[in-house]
Amino acid sequence: MSRVAIVGGGWAGIAAAVALADAGHDIAVFEMAPQLGGRARSVAGEPPYDNGQHILIGAYRDSLALMRRLGVDPEVVLRRLPLALPYPGEPGLQLPPGSPLIAFARGVLAHRGWPLPARLRLLVAAGGWLTRGFNCDVHLSVAELCAGLPATVKRDLIEPLCVAALNTPAPQASAQVFLRVLKDALFSGAGSADLLLPRRPLSELLAGPATAWLGERLRLGTRVQHIEPGWRVDGEAFDAIVLACTSVEAARLAAPIASDWATSAQSLSFEPIITVYLRSPGSALPAPMLALREGPDAPAQFVFDHGALGGAPGRFAFVVSGAAAWVARGGCAEAVLAQAQRELCWATPPVIDKVLTEKRATFACKPGLVRAPARIAPGLWVAGDYIKGPYPATLEGAVRAGRAAAQGAGADAARAANGAARGSPTNTP
Ligand SMILES: Cc1cc2nc3c(=O)[nH]c(=O)nc-3n(C[C@H](O)[C@H](O)[C@H](O)COP(=O)(O)OP(=O)(O)OC[C@H]3O[C@@H](n4cnc5c(N)ncnc54)[C@H](O)[C@@H]3O)c2cc1C
């Protein structure tokens, strides 16, 4: 039996580990933190906080399949809602049930907040994207792609969707990746555009069940220091390695073996996300998720009512994506509190409960970005949300990268194990 090491236990590492074990390989997962989950983990609290509010969508096919494989029923741990972007006091865009493409057209036509010419211009633009197969010049930004759309449509739909999906503001975000997200949401079958909001703490979605499933194959609290061709992880022999750690750590580990690959991984820049939890006992929002209008003194783009989602009553998660300016400026939590007091109704005065700042939440998804490939050398593969592919940094991107790396590493490991049995190992760079 061939042995494969997986370095890193975020969603990419978990996906790679499960795929490799299911394919019959002997695996070991090295995770430097005391728990699995990476950026999609729970943080201590009663009940636990999420390390940032996460949203999945119906098109996250591989993530949902992975949850089921580990015995988690997505219908139980996630609340499925038809795509809607209500603002405080305004219904906003609401997609009716049915085929997502037709629902999108019907939802746009029924939008009462936009004048008819604005609705028609959005449908004409979307028709153009569809005709071109959701492809565009890779150097185009989302702001450039949507330059001809009315300001209200950009403000109420394009800009919040862009920052939610790509964690990059529209003027700096890749139009090609944005179109790919739209394509997946509108063309992956019924329910693909639905929002899936966690009802349970994030770790219960995947990391907790994966910990139990991996058992002794998991080495928590173990930061891998170096890898060597052949392959070795801190001196221990394997037939192949999947680097499923962050891009910074993967570049450090790979640098002595493949300096070009390491340079490419190191060239990524990052966008922060700040999550501000407010507490207000007895309060509830009119919907589990509301969009908010971002402005110079209004940092948050979305707010989630955890009580309405089956979590802690009176806990509200405000999300500040693309938060570089607020990290530099400071005072984000206080500005969110003031925004919440101005824009929403509260039964009791809200207070700041917890502030989580992830400075490297995701890579900045810029136009023309060249991302590092998944294969470094025979037997050395990489998985992570930043690896070359059509998706922005998302759970689904991480899971798909994990599965792809597992396939490559598994094939290389089997060849190496067979070669070793015949006396001629093959996995050298
Ligand atoms: C605040 C926030 C909000 C987000 N919201 C969403 C959302 O709504 N929807 C969505 O789809 N995505 C969202 N994302 C993105 C999503 O969380 C990531 O895309 C995904 O979790 C990345 O998984 P990964 O496995 O690629 O990387 P990571 O989760 O970073 O996992 C890497 C793992 O490697 C470990 N590691 C690093 N170095 C070593 C080493 N040397 N040895 C051993 N282990 C090591 C780390 O401890 C970590 O556990 C959000 C992210 C953040 C931070």
The ligand as an SDF file (V2000), in Angstrom:
LIG
                    3D

 53 58  0  0  0  0  0  0  0  0999 V2000
  -13.4180   35.5290    7.5640 C   0  0  0  0  0  0  0  0  0  0  0  0
  -13.5660   34.6300    6.3820 C   0  0  0  0  0  0  0  0  0  0  0  0
  -14.7950   34.5170    5.7460 C   0  0  0  0  0  0  0  0  0  0  0  0
  -14.9380   33.6670    4.6360 C   0  0  0  0  0  0  0  0  0  0  0  0
  -16.1570   33.5300    4.0540 N   0  0  0  0  0  0  0  0  0  0  0  0
  -16.3340   32.5990    3.0980 C   0  0  0  0  0  0  0  0  0  0  0  0
  -17.6320   32.3190    2.5960 C   0  0  0  0  0  0  0  0  0  0  0  0
  -18.6080   32.9350    2.9930 O   0  0  0  0  0  0  0  0  0  0  0  0
  -17.7610   31.3450    1.6570 N   0  0  0  0  0  0  0  0  0  0  0  0
  -16.6890   30.6300    1.2060 C   0  0  0  0  0  0  0  0  0  0  0  0
  -16.8860   29.7300    0.3770 O   0  0  0  0  0  0  0  0  0  0  0  0
  -15.4430   30.8910    1.6500 N   0  0  0  0  0  0  0  0  0  0  0  0
  -15.2520   31.8400    2.5860 C   0  0  0  0  0  0  0  0  0  0  0  0
  -14.0000   32.0840    3.0780 N   0  0  0  0  0  0  0  0  0  0  0  0
  -12.8410   31.4040    2.4500 C   0  0  0  0  0  0  0  0  0  0  0  0
  -12.6510   29.9840    2.9890 C   0  0  0  0  0  0  0  0  0  0  0  0
  -12.6280   29.9840    4.3940 O   0  0  0  0  0  0  0  0  0  0  0  0
  -11.3200   29.4690    2.4470 C   0  0  0  0  0  0  0  0  0  0  0  0
  -11.3410   29.5510    1.0430 O   0  0  0  0  0  0  0  0  0  0  0  0
  -11.0520   28.0130    2.8180 C   0  0  0  0  0  0  0  0  0  0  0  0
  -11.2950   27.7690    4.1740 O   0  0  0  0  0  0  0  0  0  0  0  0
   -9.5950   27.6910    2.4750 C   0  0  0  0  0  0  0  0  0  0  0  0
   -9.2970   26.3580    2.8230 O   0  0  0  0  0  0  0  0  0  0  0  0
   -7.8260   25.7780    2.5870 P   0  0  0  0  0  0  0  0  0  0  0  0
   -7.8630   24.3780    3.0690 O   0  0  0  0  0  0  0  0  0  0  0  0
   -7.4190   26.0580    1.2010 O   0  0  0  0  0  0  0  0  0  0  0  0
   -6.8490   26.6720    3.4910 O   0  0  0  0  0  0  0  0  0  0  0  0
   -6.7850   26.8870    5.0790 P   0  0  0  0  0  0  0  0  0  0  0  0
   -8.1500   26.8830    5.6380 O   0  0  0  0  0  0  0  0  0  0  0  0
   -5.9630   28.1010    5.2960 O   0  0  0  0  0  0  0  0  0  0  0  0
   -6.0220   25.6030    5.6270 O   0  0  0  0  0  0  0  0  0  0  0  0
   -4.6160   25.5010    5.6880 C   0  0  0  0  0  0  0  0  0  0  0  0
   -4.2620   24.6720    6.9140 C   0  0  0  0  0  0  0  0  0  0  0  0
   -2.8710   24.3720    6.8870 O   0  0  0  0  0  0  0  0  0  0  0  0
   -2.3710   24.4470    8.2090 C   0  0  0  0  0  0  0  0  0  0  0  0
   -0.9200   24.6320    8.1130 N   0  0  0  0  0  0  0  0  0  0  0  0
   -0.2620   25.7120    7.6410 C   0  0  0  0  0  0  0  0  0  0  0  0
    1.0870   25.4850    7.6490 N   0  0  0  0  0  0  0  0  0  0  0  0
    1.2560   24.2240    8.1220 C   0  0  0  0  0  0  0  0  0  0  0  0
    2.4090   23.4130    8.3620 C   0  0  0  0  0  0  0  0  0  0  0  0
    3.6630   23.8350    8.0770 N   0  0  0  0  0  0  0  0  0  0  0  0
    2.2200   22.1780    8.8770 N   0  0  0  0  0  0  0  0  0  0  0  0
    0.9850   21.7100    9.1750 C   0  0  0  0  0  0  0  0  0  0  0  0
   -0.1440   22.4520    8.9700 N   0  0  0  0  0  0  0  0  0  0  0  0
   -0.0020   23.6870    8.4360 C   0  0  0  0  0  0  0  0  0  0  0  0
   -3.1360   25.6360    8.8050 C   0  0  0  0  0  0  0  0  0  0  0  0
   -3.1160   25.6070   10.2360 O   0  0  0  0  0  0  0  0  0  0  0  0
   -4.5370   25.4160    8.2200 C   0  0  0  0  0  0  0  0  0  0  0  0
   -5.3310   24.6080    9.0620 O   0  0  0  0  0  0  0  0  0  0  0  0
  -13.8190   32.9400    4.1530 C   0  0  0  0  0  0  0  0  0  0  0  0
  -12.5790   33.0630    4.7900 C   0  0  0  0  0  0  0  0  0  0  0  0
  -12.4510   33.8890    5.8860 C   0  0  0  0  0  0  0  0  0  0  0  0
  -11.1190   33.9890    6.5690 C   0  0  0  0  0  0  0  0  0  0  0  0
  1  2  1  0
  2  3  1  0
  2 52  2  0
  3  4  2  0
  4  5  1  0
  4 50  1  0
  5  6  2  0
  6  7  1  0
  6 13  1  0
  7  8  2  0
  7  9  1  0
  9 10  1  0
 10 11  2  0
 10 12  1  0
 12 13  2  0
 13 14  1  0
 14 15  1  0
 14 50  1  0
 15 16  1  0
 16 17  1  0
 16 18  1  0
 18 19  1  0
 18 20  1  0
 20 21  1  0
 20 22  1  0
 22 23  1  0
 23 24  1  0
 24 25  2  0
 24 26  1  0
 24 27  1  0
 27 28  1  0
 28 29  2  0
 28 30  1  0
 28 31  1  0
 31 32  1  0
 32 33  1  0
 33 34  1  0
 33 48  1  0
 34 35  1  0
 35 36  1  0
 35 46  1  0
 36 37  1  0
 36 45  1  0
 37 38  2  0
 38 39  1  0
 39 40  1  0
 39 45  2  0
 40 41  1  0
 40 42  2  0
 42 43  1  0
 43 44  2  0
 44 45  1  0
 46 47  1  0
 46 48  1  0
 48 49  1  0
 50 51  2  0
 51 52  1  0
 52 53  1  0
M  END
$$$$
